[in-house]
Amino acid sequence: MDREELLARILDLLEYICGDEAVREEQDADLFDTGLLDSLAAMELLVEIENEFGVVIAPTEVDREEMNTVSKIVDRVSERI
């Protein structure tokens, strides 16, 4: 899977979880600072990433700062596919 396809699928997941298409606007915006993602939604995101891509990312494996933007989330998932 190329990065563009992965990005599109991650954006779909984030839009579903956050309930807001604003996640698509700025890939380097901090999703927590903007209020689009909170700790519960972040856990849901990790579950959905596992379901969608078969990639397991334990919450204890990564710091919040490692997965706080769309770009960083795509990077973490692409490293594990």
Residue pairs with C-beta under 8 A, 6 or more apart in sequence:
1 81
3 74
3 78
6 74
6 77
6 78
6 81
7 27
7 70
7 74
9 52
9 53
10 49
10 70
10 73
10 74
10 77
11 23
11 24
11 70
13 45
13 48
13 49
13 52
14 23
14 31
14 36
14 37
14 45
14 70
14 73
15 21
15 23
15 24
16 48
17 37
17 41
17 44
17 45
17 48
18 31
18 36
18 37
18 41
20 36
22 34
22 36
23 31
23 36
23 70
26 70
27 69
27 70
27 71
27 74
28 69
28 70
28 71
29 69
29 70
30 68
30 69
31 37
31 68
31 69
31 70
32 38
32 42
32 64
32 68
33 68
37 45
37 68
42 59
42 64
42 67
43 59
45 73
46 57
46 58
46 59
49 55
49 57
49 73
49 77
50 56
50 57
53 77
53 80
53 81
55 77
55 80
55 81
56 80
57 67
57 76
57 77
57 80
62 76
66 72
66 76
67 73
67 76
